[in-house]
Amino acid sequence: MQRSVRVVPWSPLLATGSVALAALAWRDRFPAGVASHVGPDGVVDAVASVGAFAAAALAVGAGLTLLWGLLARDVRRNPAGLRLVATAATGSAALLAAGAGALLATSLDRGTLLGEPAPRWLLPLVLVALGGGSLLGWALARGPAPAEARQSPPPDAPRVELPEGTRAVWTRVVVAPPVLAGAVVLAGLGVALAVVAGPTAGVPALVVAAALAPTASVRVTVDHTGVSARPTLLPRPRVHVPLTRVVRAGRSDVRARKLGGWGLRVRGERTAVLLRSGEALDLELADGSRFLVTVDDAATAAALVNTLAERSRVC
């Protein structure tokens, strides 16, 4: 396991520990306690004592640290999985630090808190912290160049007949109706909350809907550069596996629930893009990990990957 990834799972506890220490050190500056929750209308609707606030922060940080640590251990032989864990760990740490820190700042030297409006910069700060922290984890977990396969796919691996000098491209679009329906429902809920409870009330639902929408449809492509999977309507984010990393490609049947559900999933040595259960393109990689993506006609895609990978090594 990379050294940086061994350290990163501790980041949520370090973040919340810092916030808890700050709260206890400034105990005398919170005469009305500490704001512990802001409602959808942007008004403080719950207040905790300094001790309870610090204890809750530490408990949440410890819980997330345990979670990310267990996940990092589970995917320790999967470089892509380790990088995703690092991204999630530092993103959650930054989110906790920014959110809890902002609540502390809001509560400083305040005689009353309940029913008072929270600062308008609270939500933008949390979102920026989440994005910045995630990018930091992604950068910290960048490891050495992935291992490359030195030999052609084994003789029993499926192949397609492709005339010498011919370039081929295979592509399919996969749609996940439940994910698309969920994005539409959340978007409608966000708009309804914004109308009924105030402009900021629907922001969380709209943000989640915006995050879900691109993952409802994915285009899978096989060409001379490798295998890529990206949202149908957007160029990024994209998962790309170069041919140089592929030991063998095949077709597998997968069940989404066994790998954690729909979306980008990491389980042990497997990284998967799952929009449904069923047939999937299954790539065995040189570092011992595997990449799977659910797609129709996966057998043809696998045969083309093996053919192109063999050609790239002969040349």
Backbone hydrogen bonds, N-H to C=O, Kabsch-Sander energy under -0.5 kcal/mol:
donor,donor_aa,acceptor,acceptor_aa,energy
6,R,2,Q,-1.6
7,V,3,R,-1.2
8,V,4,S,-2.3
10,W,7,V,-1.8
11,S,8,V,-2.6
14,L,10,W,-2.1
15,A,11,S,-2.5
16,T,12,P,-2.6
17,G,13,L,-2.3
18,S,14,L,-1.8
19,V,15,A,-1.8
20,A,16,T,-2.7
21,L,17,G,-2.3
22,A,18,S,-2.1
23,A,19,V,-2.4
24,L,20,A,-2.3
25,A,21,L,-2.5
26,W,22,A,-1.8
27,R,24,L,-1.1
29,R,26,W,-2.8
30,F,27,R,-1.5
32,A,110,R,-0.9
33,G,30,F,-1.7
34,V,48,A,-3.2
35,A,103,L,-0.5
36,S,46,A,-2.4
37,H,46,A,-1.2
39,G,43,V,-2.7
42,G,39,G,-2.2
44,V,116,E,-2.9
45,D,37,H,-1.8
46,A,37,H,-1.0
48,A,34,V,-2.9
53,F,49,S,-2.6
54,A,50,V,-2.5
55,A,51,G,-2.4
56,A,52,A,-2.5
57,A,53,F,-2.3
58,L,54,A,-2.3
59,A,55,A,-2.3
60,V,56,A,-2.5
61,G,57,A,-2.4
62,A,58,L,-2.7
63,G,59,A,-2.4
64,L,60,V,-2.4
65,T,61,G,-2.3
66,L,62,A,-2.3
67,L,63,G,-2.2
68,W,64,L,-2.9
69,G,65,T,-2.2
70,L,66,L,-2.3
71,L,67,L,-2.2
72,A,68,W,-2.6
73,R,69,G,-1.9
74,D,70,L,-2.0
75,V,71,L,-1.9
76,R,73,R,-1.0
78,N,75,V,-2.5
82,L,78,N,-2.5
83,R,79,P,-1.9
84,L,80,A,-1.9
85,V,81,G,-2.3
86,A,82,L,-2.3
87,T,83,R,-2.1
88,A,84,L,-2.4
89,A,85,V,-2.7
90,T,86,A,-2.3
91,G,87,T,-1.9
92,S,88,A,-2.4
93,A,89,A,-2.1
94,A,90,T,-2.5
95,L,91,G,-2.2
96,L,92,S,-2.5
97,A,93,A,-2.6
98,A,94,A,-2.6
99,G,95,L,-2.7
100,A,96,L,-2.7
101,G,97,A,-2.0
102,A,98,A,-2.3
103,L,99,G,-1.9
104,L,100,A,-2.1
105,A,101,G,-2.5
106,T,102,A,-2.4
107,S,103,L,-1.4
108,L,104,L,-1.0
108,L,105,A,-0.5
109,D,29,R,-3.4
110,R,107,S,-1.6
115,G,44,V,-3.0
116,E,113,L,-2.4
118,A,42,G,-3.0
122,L,119,P,-1.5
125,L,121,W,-2.2
126,V,122,L,-2.1
127,L,123,L,-2.4
128,V,124,P,-2.5
129,A,125,L,-2.5
130,L,126,V,-2.4
131,G,127,L,-2.2
132,G,128,V,-2.9
133,G,129,A,-2.9
134,S,130,L,-2.0
135,L,131,G,-2.1
136,L,132,G,-2.0
137,G,133,G,-2.2
138,W,134,S,-2.3
139,A,135,L,-2.2
140,L,136,L,-2.7
141,A,137,G,-1.9
142,R,139,A,-1.3
143,G,141,A,-0.5
149,A,244,T,-3.2
157,A,154,P,-2.0
160,V,303,A,-0.7
162,L,160,V,-0.7
166,T,163,P,-2.1
170,W,222,V,-2.6
172,R,220,V,-2.2
174,V,218,V,-3.0
176,A,216,A,-3.2
180,L,176,A,-2.2
181,A,177,P,-2.8
182,G,178,P,-2.3
183,A,179,V,-2.3
184,V,180,L,-2.1
185,V,181,A,-2.5
186,L,182,G,-2.5
187,A,183,A,-2.2
188,G,184,V,-2.3
189,L,185,V,-2.5
190,G,186,L,-2.7
191,V,187,A,-2.2
192,A,188,G,-2.3
193,L,189,L,-2.7
194,A,190,G,-2.2
195,V,191,V,-1.9
196,V,192,A,-2.5
197,A,193,L,-2.9
198,G,193,L,-0.7
198,G,194,A,-0.7
201,A,198,G,-1.1
202,G,198,G,-0.6
203,V,200,T,-1.1
206,L,202,G,-2.3
207,V,203,V,-2.8
208,V,204,P,-2.3
209,A,205,A,-2.3
210,A,206,L,-2.4
211,A,207,V,-1.8
212,L,208,V,-2.3
213,A,209,A,-2.5
215,T,212,L,-1.2
216,A,212,L,-0.5
216,A,213,A,-1.5
217,S,214,P,-0.7
218,V,174,V,-2.6
219,R,230,R,-3.2
220,V,172,R,-3.0
220,V,218,V,-0.5
221,T,228,S,-2.6
222,V,170,W,-3.1
223,D,226,G,-2.2
226,G,223,D,-1.1
227,V,241,V,-2.5
228,S,221,T,-2.4
229,A,239,V,-2.4
230,R,219,R,-1.8
232,T,217,S,-2.1
234,L,231,P,-0.8
239,V,229,A,-2.8
240,H,238,R,-0.5
241,V,227,V,-3.2
243,L,225,T,-1.0
245,R,242,P,-1.5
246,V,243,L,-1.3
247,V,284,E,-3.4
248,R,284,E,-1.3
250,G,282,D,-2.4
252,S,280,A,-2.5
254,V,252,S,-0.5
254,V,278,G,-2.7
258,K,255,R,-1.1
259,L,255,R,-0.7
259,L,256,A,-1.2
260,G,257,R,-0.7
261,G,256,A,-3.2
263,G,274,L,-3.7
265,R,263,G,-0.6
265,R,272,A,-3.2
267,R,270,R,-2.7
270,R,267,R,-2.3
271,T,290,R,-2.6
272,A,265,R,-3.2
273,V,292,L,-2.4
274,L,263,G,-2.7
274,L,272,A,-0.6
275,L,273,V,-0.5
278,G,254,V,-2.6
280,A,252,S,-2.7
281,L,293,V,-2.6
282,D,250,G,-3.1
283,L,281,L,-0.5
283,L,291,F,-3.1
284,E,248,R,-3.1
284,E,282,D,-0.5
285,L,283,L,-0.5
285,L,289,S,-2.7
286,A,245,R,-2.1
288,G,285,L,-1.8
290,R,269,E,-2.5
291,F,283,L,-2.1
292,L,271,T,-2.3
293,V,281,L,-1.7
294,T,273,V,-1.9
295,V,279,E,-1.3
298,A,295,V,-0.6
301,A,297,D,-1.6
302,A,298,A,-2.6
303,A,299,A,-2.3
304,L,300,T,-2.2
305,V,301,A,-2.3
306,N,302,A,-2.3
307,T,303,A,-2.0
308,L,304,L,-2.8
309,A,305,V,-2.7
310,E,306,N,-2.2
311,R,307,T,-2.1
312,S,308,L,-2.3
313,R,309,A,-1.3
314,V,310,E,-1.9
315,C,311,R,-2.3
